[in-house]
Amino acid sequence: MAASPGTTPEMAPEAGAGQVEGEHVKPFTPEKAKEIIMSLQQPAIFCNMAFDWPAQHWTVKHLSEVLHGKQIRFRMGMKRTDTVPQFETTCGYVEATLEEFLSWNCDQPTIYGPFRDYDHSKFWAYADYKYFVSLFDDKADIFQDVIWSDFGFPGRNGRESTLWIGSMGAHTPCHLDSYGCNLVFQVQGRKRWHLFPPEDTPFLYPTRIPYEESSVFSKINVVNPDLKRFPQFCKARRHMVTLNPGQVLFVPRHWWHYVESIDPVTVSINSWIELEEDHQARVEEAITRMLVCALKTAEDPHNTRAWLNPTEVEETSHEVNCRYLNRAVSALFDHYRTSKVVEIQALRTNREDMKKEGSDVHNHMEVGQTGGQDLLLGTGKQEAASPFGPDLVPVILGSEELPSERGGIFEGDGKDFVGEGGEHSGKLHCTKRQRMMSKSEDAVVEQISSNSSMAPSQTFISTDDLLDCLVNPQVTRIVAQLLIQGRSLWF
């Protein structure tokens, strides 16, 4: 069921709860939306958050007028169902305008057009991964049509977004993204999402071939799996939902996803939101790039098509990859050093505030012993409110369709926002940390400041340094086990 254009009066939240646009009220303020995004550990659908975005009118027909005959690269895949994933390295490619795409997609004769070699009944087309910055390089005003600031990210718009245009059957192989979390705005048509949690990674049989930075692919065609070859896949927990126009899907970090277009024409816009964990992930990606390029170019330097994803322009030299790795490590150390100083300074300020308020709290406890005890221990009896409702719908295990927005409030247990020990235990942990830091924070700050002159970011990591880690006996033991397990699948 397609998303309604806005919240009806009877569904509208309290006054001031969201942003007002005419008679419609957005269900979440930017601050609340960001809090949900940064806390939620499962995929969810945001409804009624983009009804006033100019980008909601970005149909393929509209975009064809905006681009004025500009050619776009389409990936061409077969409409078939076999057990092998249709990786991008096995697809054909066509340079065509959106007008030519629409003509081909309507089954009009294409004897002389760019799609002439692709029978519409047998092939699908996908203009995927199109960055706004390069696609609309001479139309910067169009960036403002996408308003990610509504989700609590000020200044983020189309400039940090990617456009996806496909025909029925177009899809991306099942993969996870190494960096960030993902927000996806569905503009035209519907897409079906198959999602698997990070914990199921061993059951998805991950691979880095074909190689694409930040994409870890699955060896499995998740819509038609070969369970004889990949028996562990039966343990994977599939979450499935259909994303309708006007809705925004949140995909948490490291969730696997396979996305397929189920309408004749689909248009989506997405943006990857940077996270704290990305600093280490970039180091891991640099190591992966260095290894893959070194080994595959040594094997056959002239056959990059077999292992390099078309989204990667070219294989990079060992020297370039080494610089890439050092930049990633430098950025990690710079971030760590800066954030550590900021964190310690914040704890110092907090400790001083607590000292000032200490006598007040003590007096309060003497006046009302029971009340004071509740104040210190927190209201453990109260459970965290579920963030879900008619405008935020969780993608649950085994679901296939998004329930109607006009249904009742979806009940939850609040576990998505509270750790194993609950919010209360988290506060106790923070208090303990403050006590530990109060004894040594001055020394740590001094040490970090003095180490700044050493500049860990200037430490050069050589090939030998990397090899020392990669051929560590613990690592080679794991690699040997993985190789044996992989080969045993064939017996």
KOLMIFI-988442 format. One record per atom (N, C-alpha, C): z, y, x; residue in three letters. Coordinates in steps of 0.02 Angstrom, whole numbers, plus 50000, padded with zeros to 5 digits. Each point is the difference from the previous one (the first is absolute). Example, Ala and Ser with C-alpha at 12.3 -4.5 7.8 and 13.67 -1.06 7.14 Angstrom:
BEGIN
503904971650660ALA;500005005949955ALA;500005006050045ALA;499645005349982SER;500035005950042SER;500375005549961SER;
//
This chain:
BEGIN
500004994050042MET;500005006049958MET;500005006250044MET;499555004649986ALA;499955006050041ALA;500605004549991ALA;500165003750052ALA;500575004549996ALA;499865005749952ALA;500515001949963SER;499945005849956SER;499995006250043SER;499695005549976PRO;499935006050041PRO;500655003350016PRO;500534998749962GLY;500635003350014GLY;500554996849960GLY;500595002650005THR;500584997449965THR;500025002949930THR;500094995749950THR;500055002449932THR;500675003349990THR;500075004349947PRO;500635003649990PRO;500604995449996PRO;499924994249964GLU;500584995749993GLU;500174996550065GLU;499544999650049MET;500144996950064MET;500225005050052MET;499935006549985ALA;500125005150051ALA;500724999950023ALA;500115000550067PRO;500685000450026PRO;500335006649984PRO;500625000750023GLU;500365006149986GLU;499645006050030GLU;500125005849971ALA;499705006150026ALA;500215001150072ALA;499525001750041GLY;500155001450070GLY;499974993850044GLY;499874994149969ALA;500004993850040ALA;499374999350041ALA;499475003549982GLY;499384999350037GLY;499625006550002GLY;499374999550019GLN;499585006050004GLN;499645000849933GLN;499975006049975VAL;499695001349936VAL;499285002250010VAL;499554997049963GLU;499305001950001GLU;499785000349927GLU;499985006049972GLY;499845000649929GLY;500564996949959GLY;499814995349956GLU;500504996649958GLU;500254993650032GLU;499734998150057HIS;500194993850033HIS;500545001250052HIS;500434995150008VAL;500525000350051VAL;499944993950044VAL;499985001050065LYS;499964994350046LYS;500694996750002LYS;500014993450000PRO;500634996449994PRO;500465000550062PRO;499715001650058PHE;500415000450061PHE;499855006550036PHE;500525003150025THR;499915005750045THR;499744997450066THR;499695004250042PRO;499784997750065PRO;500574996950041PRO;500595003049996GLU;500574997350038GLU;500194993049977GLU;500014998949934LYS;500184993549973LYS;499464994850016LYS;499375002049995ALA;499464995450015ALA;500034997850073ALA;500155004750045LYS;500054998150071LYS;500604995550011LYS;500545001349967GLU;500594995850007GLU;499844992849980GLU;499634999249946ILE;499804993449977ILE;499554996650052ILE;499505003850024ILE;499534997250048ILE;500344997750064ILE;500475004050023MET;500344998450063MET;500544994749993MET;500184998349938SER;500534995149989SER;499764993449971SER;499465000249962LEU;499774994149964LEU;499704994950048LEU;500184993749989GLN;499774994650043GLN;499504995449966GLN;499775001949942GLN;499504996049964GLN;499465004749973GLN;499394997449989PRO;499475004249973PRO;500185002549930PRO;499755005849983ALA;500145002849934ALA;499435004849980ALA;499925000949935ILE;499495004349972ILE;500335006449974ILE;499765005750025PHE;500205006549974PHE;499515002049944PHE;500265001649942CYS;499585002249944CYS;500135007449985CYS;499495003349975ASN;500065007049978ASN;500215004850055ASN;499814998550062MET;500155004450055MET;499395003850026MET;499414998449976ALA;499395003150027ALA;499545002449945ALA;500275001049939PHE;499565002049945PHE;499685006850008PHE;500305004250044ASP;499725006750011ASP;499635000750066ASP;499904994450036TRP;499635000350063TRP;499255001149986TRP;499695004850031PRO;499275000649992PRO;499634993750020PRO;500294996150046ALA;499674993950024ALA;499954994749946ALA;500355000749944GLN;499954995149946GLN;499294999949971GLN;499615005250013HIS;499315000449974HIS;499494997750051HIS;500224997150054TRP;499544998050054TRP;499654993449985TRP;499624999849948THR;499584994149988THR;499444999850052THR;499674994450005VAL;499454999550048VAL;499455005049983VAL;499885001049935LYS;499495004849980LYS;500195007150024LYS;500635001849992HIS;500225006650022HIS;499955000650076HIS;500214994950035LEU;499985000250073LEU;499285000350026LEU;499544996949964SER;499305000350021SER;499745007149997SER;500245003949952GLU;499805007049995GLU;500335004250055GLU;500624998350017VAL;500365003750052VAL;499694998950069VAL;499794993850012LEU;499744998250067LEU;499275001750009LEU;499655001749947HIS;499315002550004HIS;499554995450042HIS;499974993749985GLY;499544995550035GLY;500224997750068GLY;500625001350018LYS;500264997650064LYS;500034992450001LYS;499794997050055GLN;500014992750005GLN;500694997550020GLN;500174994349971ILE;500644996750013ILE;499864992850019ILE;500414997350043ARG;499924993150021ARG;500354995349951ARG;499624995349972PHE;500264995049953PHE;500034993350034PHE;500554996449990ARG;500064993150023ARG;499764995449944ARG;499564995350017MET;499694995649950MET;500284992950008MET;500304997549947GLY;500294993350001GLY;499714995649946GLY;500074993650010MET;499744995149952MET;500494998949942MET;499714999649939LYS;500404998249942LYS;500044992349998LYS;500484997550038ARG;500074992750003ARG;500754998450004ARG;500154993849986THR;500704997950003THR;500044993850044THR;500155001150064ASP;500134994350043ASP;500685001050032ASP;500204995550043THR;500685000250028THR;500065004150063THR;499445002950023VAL;500015004050061VAL;500025007449984VAL;500455003850030PRO;500025007249987PRO;499345003350020PRO;499795004949962GLN;499385003550016GLN;500185006150042GLN;500094998850065PHE;500195005450045PHE;499425004950007PHE;500175006050022GLU;499505005350006GLU;499484998550053GLU;500184995750048THR;499524998250053THR;499444995649974THR;500094997149940THR;499484995649972THR;499595003549947THR;500145006449987CYS;499655003749947CYS;499415003950028CYS;499535001649956GLY;499465004550018GLY;500215007249984GLY;499595004850024TYR;500185007049989TYR;499385003949981TYR;500105005049956VAL;499465004149973VAL;500215007350002VAL;499545004350021GLU;500105007249997GLU;499645002549938GLU;500385002849952ALA;499695002149937ALA;500395005749969ALA;499685003549954THR;500335005349963THR;500354996949940THR;500455003949970LEU;500354997549940LEU;499514999249942LEU;499495004349997GLU;499494999249948GLU;499654993350006GLU;499834998150062GLU;499674993650011GLU;500474994249984GLU;500645000950015PHE;500494994949984PHE;500044999049924PHE;500035005649962LEU;500044999549928LEU;499384996749970LEU;499425001750026SER;499384996949976SER;500014992550012SER;500194998050060TRP;500034992950016TRP;500524996449957TRP;500565003449989ASN;500554997049962ASN;499834999349926ASN;499515003849977CYS;499774999549930CYS;499424995149992CYS;499874996250053ASP;499474995050000ASP;499315003149995ASP;499935006250021GLN;499335003050001GLN;499614997350060GLN;499354999549994PRO;499604997350055PRO;500115003850065PRO;500104996350055THR;500135003150065THR;499524997150052THR;499374999649983ILE;499524996950045ILE;499945004050065ILE;500055006649995TYR;499895004250058TYR;500655003550024TYR;500554999049965GLY;500615003450018GLY;500394996450055GLY;500555003050022PRO;500414997050053PRO;500324993449979PRO;500064998849934PHE;500314993949975PHE;499484994649984PHE;499385001050023ARG;499454995549980ARG;500114992750021ARG;500404998950053ASP;500114993250023ASP;500614996749968ASP;500315003649953TYR;500614997449971TYR;499954999549924TYR;499934993949975ASP;499974998849928ASP;500685001749970ASP;499995004549950HIS;500635002349970HIS;500394994349968HIS;499674994849978SER;500344994449969SER;500354995650051SER;499835000950064LYS;500284995750052LYS;500445003850050LYS;499965006750000PHE;500375003950050PHE;500425005449968PHE;500525001950035TRP;500395005949982TRP;499955005050057TRP;500165006349985ALA;499975005450050ALA;500675003650001ALA;500205001950061TYR;500655003350008TYR;499955005550053TYR;500085006249978ALA;500065005650047ALA;500755001050010ALA;500274996550050ASP;500735000050009ASP;500215003750062ASP;500635001950002TYR;500295003150059TYR;499655006650019TYR;499805004049950LYS;499655006250014LYS;500515005850004LYS;500105002550060TYR;500485005550009TYR;499725006549972TYR;500415003549962PHE;499805006349969PHE;499755005050053PHE;500345000150057VAL;499855005050052VAL;499274999450022VAL;499754993950007SER;499314999150022SER;499515000149941SER;500234997649942LEU;499554999649942LEU;499885007049970LEU;500515004149998PHE;499945006749971PHE;500125005350054PHE;499694998950058ASP;500125004550057ASP;499805007249987ASP;499525001149954ASP;499785006949985ASP;500265002449933ASP;500494996449971LYS;500275001849935LYS;500764999450001LYS;500315003950043ALA;500734999550011ALA;500405001449937ALA;499725003949953ASP;500375001649939ASP;500164993949959ASP;499594994850007ILE;500084994049959ILE;500644996350019ILE;500265001250059PHE;500624996650021PHE;500575001549952PHE;499995005949969GLN;500555002049956GLN;499994996349934GLN;499484996149987ASP;499964996349937ASP;500474994149998ASP;500264998050057VAL;500474994450005VAL;500685002850019VAL;500504998949958ILE;500645003550007ILE;500574995250015ILE;499994997250060TRP;500544995350018TRP;500675003650006TRP;500005006650001SER;500635003750001SER;500424998649938SER;499684997849946ASP;500374998149940ASP;500464994150013ASP;499874996350054PHE;500414994250017PHE;500495001650056PHE;500095006550014GLY;500505002050047GLY;499765000850072GLY;499345000950008PHE;499725000850067PHE;499625006650003PHE;500365005550011PRO;499695006749998PRO;499415000650048PRO;499475002949976GLY;499415001250041GLY;499534994150005GLY;500214994149977ARG;499554994250004ARG;499525000149942ARG;499354999650016ASN;499495000149948ASN;499424995650021ASN;499405001949981GLY;499424995950017GLY;499864999550074GLY;500245004850039ARG;499884999850072ARG;500304993850031ARG;500544997449971GLU;500324994050025GLU;499854994049956GLU;499414999949969SER;499844994849951SER;499354996550017SER;499914994349967THR;499414995950009THR;499714998349932THR;499334999849995LEU;499654998649937LEU;499694993150001LEU;500034996649942TRP;499734993249993TRP;499574999849937TRP;499364998050008ILE;499544999549943ILE;499684993150001ILE;500054996449944GLY;499744993250000GLY;499694997949935GLY;499614994650003SER;499734996949940SER;500434993949982SER;499854996949944MET;500404994349979MET;499974994450052MET;500584997450017GLY;500044994650049GLY;500155002450070GLY;499915006550013ALA;500155002750067ALA;500744998950015ALA;500164998150061HIS;500694998750016HIS;500135000750075HIS;500635000650017THR;500214999850070THR;500344993350012THR;499894997050059PRO;500354993850015PRO;500755001150000PRO;500384994849988CYS;500735000649999CYS;500265002150069CYS;500405005250002HIS;500255002650063HIS;500645004049989HIS;500345001650054LEU;500555004849997LEU;499855005650049LEU;500275005949985ASP;499915005950043ASP;500615000750046ASP;499875000850064SER;500545000550049SER;500405006449992SER;499675005349978TYR;500325006649996TYR;500165002049929TYR;500575003149990GLY;500165003649939GLY;500014995949936GLY;500115003749946CYS;499934997249933CYS;499415003449968CYS;499814997849940ASN;499355001949972ASN;500085002649929ASN;499685005649985LEU;499945002549932LEU;499274999949980LEU;499854997049942VAL;499304999149978VAL;499925002949930VAL;499555004849994PHE;499855003249936PHE;499354997149973PHE;500034996949941GLN;499404997149969GLN;499665005349958GLN;499365001350014VAL;499635005349967VAL;499544997349946VAL;499584995250018GLN;499504997249954GLN;500014992550004GLN;499944996749942GLY;500004992749998GLY;500684997250017GLY;500034993350001ARG;500634996650014ARG;499934995650062ARG;500574999250034LYS;500044995550057LYS;500584995249991LYS;499884993850019ARG;500544995149997ARG;500294999150070ARG;500655000650004TRP;500364999550064TRP;500394993450003TRP;499894996250053HIS;500404994150015HIS;500445001950059HIS;500664999849992LEU;500465002250051LEU;500494994550018LEU;500184999850065PHE;500484995050025PHE;500505003650045PHE;500654998349994PRO;500515003550039PRO;499974998450074PRO;500275004450042PRO;499994998950073PRO;500314993450021PRO;500504997749963GLU;500344993850018GLU;499534994049995GLU;499465000749964ASP;499534994449991ASP;499464999950054ASP;500055004150051THR;499495000450052THR;499824993250030THR;500484995650016PRO;499804993550028PRO;499564995949953PRO;500075001149934PHE;499624996249951PHE;499305002849991PHE;499875006050027LEU;499345003249994LEU;499564998750060LEU;500254996550051TYR;499624998250060TYR;499665006250030TYR;500395004550028PRO;499725006450026PRO;499554999050060PRO;499525004550007THR;499534999950057THR;499825007150018THR;499835001350063ARG;499765006550022ARG;499264999950016ARG;499664994749980ILE;499274999650007ILE;499714999049931ILE;499585004549975PRO;499725005850036PRO;500535005350015PRO;499905003550056TYR;500495004950020TYR;499855006849969TYR;500535002849970GLU;499995006849975GLU;500695002950010GLU;500045005750031GLU;500665002950013GLU;500385000849935GLU;500614997850000SER;500485000749945SER;499874995249942SER;499524995450005SER;499874995249946SER;500114992950026SER;500474996549968VAL;500114993050015VAL;499714996049941VAL;499494996150013PHE;499654996349947PHE;500314993249989PHE;499884997349940SER;500194993149984SER;499384995650008SER;500104993950024LYS;499454995250006LYS;499814997049933LYS;500365001849948ILE;499924996749935ILE;499625004449951ILE;499574997149961ASN;499725003349941ASN;500514998949944ASN;500405005049987VAL;500574999149955VAL;499804998849928VAL;499385001549981VAL;499794998749931VAL;499694993149994VAL;499884996750056ASN;499744993149999ASN;500234996550066ASN;500654998750006PRO;500274997650063PRO;499824992750014PRO;499944998550064ASP;499904993250024ASP;500694997250018ASP;500324996849953LEU;500694997750010LEU;500044994050047LEU;499454996550010LYS;500014994550048LYS;500055002850071LYS;499645005450013ARG;500025003050066ARG;500605004550009ARG;500225003349945PHE;500555004750003PHE;500544998149949PHE;500334994450011PRO;500474997449949PRO;500605004649987PRO;500215004050050GLN;500595004249990GLN;499875005849951GLN;499375001349985PHE;499855005549955PHE;500304999049931PHE;500114993749981CYS;500284998749934CYS;500705002849992CYS;500335001750056LYS;500665003049999LYS;499995007649991LYS;499415003050008ALA;499955007349996ALA;500125002349928ALA;500355005649995ARG;500185002849934ARG;499515005649981ARG;499534998349958ARG;499485004849981ARG;500265004849946ARG;499915006450013HIS;500135005149949HIS;499325002949982HIS;499855000349936MET;499335002149980MET;500045005349945MET;499585005150006VAL;500005005349951VAL;499305003249998VAL;499815002449941THR;499375003749992THR;500165007449999THR;499695003750046LEU;500115007350005LEU;499475003649958LEU;500245004049953ASN;499565003549953ASN;499915007350021ASN;499465003249975PRO;499895007050016PRO;500605004449982PRO;500165004650044GLY;500565004649988GLY;500664997650029GLY;500024993750021GLN;500624997250026GLN;500015000350077GLN;500595000050028VAL;500095000150073VAL;500424994050020VAL;499734995950043LEU;500354994150024LEU;500355001550066LEU;500634998050005PHE;500375000550063PHE;500024993150031PHE;499754999450062VAL;500024993850038VAL;500475000950059VAL;500574996650000PRO;500485000850055PRO;499734997550067PRO;500345001650052ARG;499804998250068ARG;499944992450007ARG;499454998050031HIS;499874993050019HIS;499924995249942HIS;499865002649940TRP;499824995549945TRP;499274998150006TRP;499864993649997TRP;499314997650002TRP;499655001949935TRP;499355001350003HIS;499645001649939HIS;499264998150005HIS;499764997449944TYR;499294998549990TYR;499815004049938TYR;499485004150005VAL;499835004749946VAL;499284998849978VAL;499894999149935GLU;499334998649975GLU;499835004649941GLU;499385002449998SER;499775004149945SER;499804995549942SER;500265001549941ILE;499864995749942ILE;499615003749946ILE;499775006150015ASP;499575003849955ASP;499355001650037ASP;499465001849963PRO;499355001250032PRO;500035005250055PRO;500415005249992VAL;500075005250051VAL;500745001750008VAL;500245000350061THR;500695001950012THR;500045005550053THR;500485004549991VAL;500135005350049VAL;500765000350010VAL;500214999950063SER;500715000550016SER;500105005050057SER;500595002950002ILE;500195004450055ILE;500684997750025ILE;500074999450066ASN;500654997950026ASN;500215004450058ASN;500654999550016SER;500275003550058SER;500564995750028SER;500004999150067TRP;500534996250033TRP;500555004950021TRP;500614998549980ILE;500575004350014ILE;500354997550063ILE;500085004450049GLU;500304998150064GLU;500744998349990GLU;500234995150039LEU;500694997849997LEU;500314999950070LEU;500664999850003GLU;500364999950063GLU;499784994050043GLU;499894994349967GLU;499834993950036GLU;499325000250034GLU;499605004949982ASP;499315000350027ASP;499995001050075ASP;500525003150029HIS;500005001350072HIS;499974993550039HIS;500414995149981GLN;499974993650035GLN;499374996249981GLN;499785000649938ALA;499404996649978ALA;499395002150041ALA;499985006350020ARG;499445002450040ARG;500004997050070ARG;500604998850026VAL;500044996550064VAL;499744992949992VAL;500194996749947GLU;499774993149987GLU;499254999849991GLU;499735005049965GLU;499275000349990GLU;499645001150066GLU;500295004150043ALA;499685001350065ALA;499984993750042ALA;500534996149998ILE;500024993650036ILE;499464995349972ILE;499964999749934THR;499504995749968THR;499305001950020THR;499855006549997ARG;499335002450018ARG;499844998250072ARG;500485001050044MET;499894998650071MET;499834992750011MET;500364995649967LEU;499894992850009LEU;499344997749969LEU;499885002149938VAL;499394997849966VAL;499385002450037VAL;499985006350019CYS;499415002750035CYS;499914996650068CYS;500554998950036ALA;499944996950066ALA;499724993049996ALA;500264996149954LEU;499804993049996LEU;499314999149968LEU;499865003849947LYS;499364999049966LYS;499415002950039LYS;500105005550034THR;499445002750040THR;499884995750062THR;500524996950026ALA;499904995450056ALA;499634993749978ALA;500104998149937GLU;499684994149974GLU;499255001149989GLU;499845005549966ASP;499305001749988ASP;499955007549987ASP;499885003950051PRO;500015007349993PRO;499445002749955PRO;499504996049985HIS;499425002449961HIS;500044997949926HIS;500524996449980ASN;500034997749931ASN;500635002549966ASN;500055006649995THR;500605002949968THR;500004998949925THR;499424998949969ARG;499964999349928ARG;500434994149976ARG;500074995050041ALA;500364994049980ALA;500755001149992ALA;500275005150035TRP;500735000849998TRP;500235007149985TRP;499575005050007LEU;500205007049990LEU;499815002249929LEU;500505002249962ASN;499865002149932ASN;499555006250001ASN;499535000549953PRO;499535005850001PRO;500355006849994PRO;500615000149975THR;500365006349997THR;500225002550069THR;500004995650049GLU;500145001950069GLU;499335001850032GLU;499945006050026VAL;499365002450025VAL;499744995750057VAL;500434998550048GLU;499794996150057GLU;500604997150035GLU;499884994850041GLU;500554997450040GLU;500175005050055GLU;500625000550017THR;500215004850050THR;500174996550066THR;499915003550055SER;500114997050066SER;500754998850011SER;500144995950050HIS;500694998550017HIS;500375006450022HIS;499655004350035GLU;500305006250023GLU;500205004449940GLU;499555000649952VAL;500145004049941VAL;500574996949960VAL;500004993549993ASN;500534996649962ASN;500685000750035ASN;499995000150065CYS;500625000950038CYS;500285007149987CYS;499575004949998ARG;500225006949984ARG;500265000349929ARG;499674996549956TYR;500204999749929TYR;500714997249994TYR;500134994650036LEU;500664996950000LEU;500535004750027LEU;499855003450055ASN;500485004650029ASN;500155005949955ASN;499495002449965ARG;500115005549953ARG;500474997849944ARG;499894993949975ALA;500424997449946ALA;500724999250022ALA;500104997450060VAL;500684999250026VAL;500325006850012VAL;499625004750027SER;500265006750012SER;500225003349935SER;499594999349949ALA;500175003049935ALA;500634996849971ALA;500074993550010LEU;500604996549976LEU;500625002750035LEU;499995000750066PHE;500585002550037PHE;500145007249983PHE;499485004149993ASP;500105007049983ASP;500345000649932ASP;499764996049952HIS;500305000249933HIS;500724997650002HIS;500124994650037TYR;500684997350004TYR;500485005050031TYR;499785003250054ARG;500435004750034ARG;500165006049955ARG;499495002649966THR;500095005749956THR;500444998349941THR;499854994549966SER;500374998149941SER;500734998350016SER;500114997350060LYS;500684998250019LYS;500435006250008LYS;499735005050032VAL;500375006350009VAL;500155003249932VAL;499505000149956VAL;500095003049934VAL;500534996149961VAL;499964993450005GLU;500484995849963GLU;500725001250025GLU;500095000350065ILE;500675001050028ILE;500265006949982ILE;499575005050002GLN;500225006749982GLN;500205000349927GLN;499644996449957ALA;500174999949929ALA;500674996549989ALA;500134994650037LEU;500644996549994LEU;500575004450024LEU;499875003850053ARG;500525004650027ARG;500185005249947ARG;499495002949968THR;500125005049948THR;500384996949942THR;499814994049981ASN;500324996549945ASN;500734998550015ASN;500134998150063ARG;500684998550020ARG;500445006349995ARG;499735005750021GLU;500375006349996GLU;500155001949928GLU;499504998949956ASP;500105001549930ASP;500544995649970ASP;500004993650021MET;500504995449974MET;500705002050022MET;500075002650061LYS;500645002350024LYS;500265005849958LYS;499545004649983LYS;500195005949961LYS;500234998049930LYS;499684994849973GLU;500154998049931GLU;500564994849997GLU;500224997750059GLY;500494994550002GLY;500635001649962GLY;500275006050010SER;500645001749967SER;499915000349925SER;499425002649978ASP;499885000549928ASP;499974993149968ASP;499674995450034VAL;499954993249973VAL;500694996749998VAL;500405001250053HIS;500674997150002HIS;500435002549943HIS;499965006749987ASN;500395002949944ASN;499764997149934ASN;499354999149993HIS;499734997349938HIS;500264993049987HIS;500064996050054MET;500244993149993MET;500734999949979MET;500405004950025GLU;500715000249981GLU;500095001849927GLU;499575004449975VAL;500065002249930VAL;499834994349954VAL;499454996450013GLY;499804994449957GLY;499814994150043GLY;500464995350010GLN;499884994450046GLN;499414995849977GLN;499984998649936THR;499454995849975THR;499345003550006THR;499995006449981GLY;499385003750005GLY;499775000650071GLY;500475001150046GLY;499825000550071GLY;499714993650026GLY;500274994349977GLN;499754993650023GLN;499284999049977GLN;499885001949937ASP;499314999549975ASP;499535004450040ASP;500255005950021LEU;499575004650037LEU;499804997150067LEU;500474996750034LEU;499854997350066LEU;499574993949997LEU;500154995649953LEU;499654993649997LEU;499345000549962LEU;499905005349962GLY;499395000849962GLY;500064996549933GLY;499545001549956THR;500024997049933THR;499624993550002THR;500324994950029GLY;499684993550009GLY;499834996749935GLY;500345001949945LYS;499874996849936LYS;499345002249970LYS;499765005950021GLN;499385002549973GLN;499414997250039GLN;499514997449965GLU;499414997250032GLU;499465005450007GLU;499604999350052ALA;499475004950011ALA;499514999849942ALA;499795005949978ALA;499535000349944ALA;499324997550021ALA;499694996149957SER;499334997550015SER;499515005749999SER;499545000350048PRO;499505005450000PRO;499444998649951PRO;499974994049973PHE;499424998149959PHE;500075002349929PHE;499445001449969GLY;499975002349931GLY;499275000249979GLY;499835003649948PRO;499315000149977PRO;499525003250048PRO;500255003850048ASP;499565003550047ASP;500034997450071ASP;500414994850012LEU;500024996650064LEU;500104992649985LEU;499464996250010VAL;500004992949980VAL;499964995650062VAL;500484995450009PRO;499984995750059PRO;499444994949996PRO;499704998450056VAL;499524994550004VAL;500414993850015VAL;500084995749951ILE;500454994350006ILE;499624993750017ILE;500364995050021LEU;499724993650021LEU;499604996949943LEU;499374998550015GLY;499594996449952GLY;499715004249944GLY;500145006650000SER;499735004149946SER;499265000850008SER;499665001049944GLU;499275000750002GLU;499765006749974GLU;500345002649951GLU;499795006349971GLU;500595004849996GLU;499875006450007LEU;500515005149993LEU;500185000649926LEU;500644999349981PRO;500205000749930PRO;499835007049975PRO;499965000649934SER;499845006449970SER;500515005250020SER;499755006050014GLU;500465005550019GLU;500465001849942GLU;499794998349940ARG;500395002149942ARG;500524994749980ARG;500074994950042GLY;500514995049987GLY;500685002850017GLY;500514995749992GLY;500685002250013GLY;500135000950074GLY;500595002350016ILE;500185001050070ILE;500094993350033ILE;499744999350059PHE;500054993750037PHE;500684999850034PHE;500384994849985GLU;500674999550028GLU;499974996950069GLU;500445002250044GLY;500044997350067GLY;500724999450022GLY;500114996750056ASP;500684999150023ASP;500195004950054ASP;499555004650017GLY;500165005150049GLY;500014997650072GLY;499794993850013LYS;500044997450068LYS;499515003350047LYS;499495003149972ASP;499515003250043ASP;500275006050037ASP;500535002949974PHE;500285006050031PHE;500684998750034PHE;500284994149991VAL;500664998650027VAL;499964994050046VAL;500315000550058GLY;499994994550048GLY;500434994349978GLY;500064994950043GLU;500364994049983GLU;500735001549981GLU;500285004750035GLY;500695001949985GLY;500055005749951GLY;499445002449974GLY;500005005649954GLY;500045006650037GLY;499925005449963GLU;500045006750028GLU;500685001250031GLU;500524997149970HIS;500695001150023HIS;500094997650072HIS;499764993950014SER;500094997350067SER;499605004050051SER;499435002849979GLY;499615004150045GLY;500395006250022GLY;500385002849955LYS;500415005850017LYS;500554998150050LYS;500304994149990LEU;500524997850046LEU;499714999050070LEU;499394997350003HIS;499684998850064HIS;499875006750035HIS;499795004949963CYS;499885006650029CYS;500645003050026CYS;500564999249963THR;500645002750022THR;500214996750065THR;499914993550005LYS;500184996450061LYS;499585002550058LYS;499375001249987ARG;499565002450053ARG;500225006850024ARG;500225004249953GLN;500235006750019GLN;500614999550046GLN;500454995349984ARG;500594999350042ARG;499814997850070ARG;499514995550006MET;499784997750065MET;499675005650039MET;499585003949965MET;499635005350034MET;500455005750022MET;500545001249964SER;500435005750016SER;500304999350069SER;500074993950026LYS;500314998950065LYS;499525001250057LYS;499354999349986SER;499545000250057SER;499395004549990SER;499985003649945GLU;499395003849985GLU;499855005450052GLU;500535003350026ASP;499885005250050ASP;499694997150063ASP;500254994150019ALA;499724996850060ALA;499284997949989ALA;499864997549939VAL;499324997749986VAL;499515005850000VAL;500205005549968VAL;499575005949998VAL;499855002450071VAL;500535000150042GLU;499915002250069GLU;499534995350038GLU;500094993549987GLN;499574995150034GLN;499285000749980GLN;499895000849933ILE;499315000749976ILE;499685006350027ILE;500395005450002SER;499735006250026SER;499824999350073SER;500434996750039SER;499844999150071SER;499414995450011SER;499934995149954ASN;499434995350007ASN;499345003349981ASN;500035005649966SER;499385003349980SER;499595002050060SER;500345001650054SER;499635001850060SER;499644994150030SER;500284994049986MET;499674993950024MET;499374998649960MET;500005002349936ALA;499424999349956ALA;499764992849997ALA;500344995749959PRO;499774993149994PRO;499284999649977PRO;499765005349965SER;499314999949977SER;499505000250058SER;500245001750060GLN;499555000450057GLN;499974993450039GLN;500424995149979THR;500004993650034THR;499364996349985THR;499644998050051PHE;499364996749990PHE;500104992549991PHE;499704997249948ILE;500024992949987ILE;499354996950025ILE;500054995550047SER;499404997050031SER;499824993449966SER;499434997450018THR;499794993549974THR;500504994650019THR;500275000450061ASP;500504995150021ASP;500635000349958ASP;500205006149981ASP;500585000749957ASP;499894996449933ASP;499415000849973LEU;499844996849937LEU;499984992450008LEU;499694997750055LEU;499964992850012LEU;500694996950009LEU;500455003650033ASP;500684997350008ASP;500314998449933ASP;499855004049950CYS;500274998749932CYS;499614994449965CYS;499355000350005LEU;499584995349962LEU;500054992850026LEU;500094999250066VAL;500054993250027VAL;500734998150013VAL;500455003749969ASN;500704998050001ASN;500054993049970ASN;500394995450029PRO;500044993249974PRO;500174999549926PRO;500425004649976GLN;500164999949929GLN;499395001549957GLN;499595004750024VAL;499405001849963VAL;499494994450002VAL;499884997350059THR;499494994750006THR;500214993849961THR;500644998849994ARG;500234994349960ARG;499815001049927ARG;500115006149976ILE;499825001549930ILE;499254999549990ILE;499625002750049VAL;499274999849995VAL;499754992849999VAL;500294995850043ALA;499804992950001ALA;500144996649933ALA;500575001549971GLN;500174997149936GLN;499515002249945GLN;499825006550002LEU;499525002549950LEU;499324996950009LEU;499784999250063LEU;499364996850013LEU;499984992849975LEU;500544996350013ILE;500044993049978ILE;500004999649924ILE;500385004449969GLN;500025000149927GLN;499325001649971GLN;499655004850031GLY;499345001949976GLY;499504994450006GLY;500014996550056ARG;499524994450009ARG;500184994149955ARG;500644999149986SER;500204994249959SER;499745000749929SER;499815006049980LEU;499735001049933LEU;499344996349991LEU;499684998550056TRP;499344996749995TRP;500054992549998TRP;500614997250009PHE;500084992750003PHE;500324997449936PHE;
//
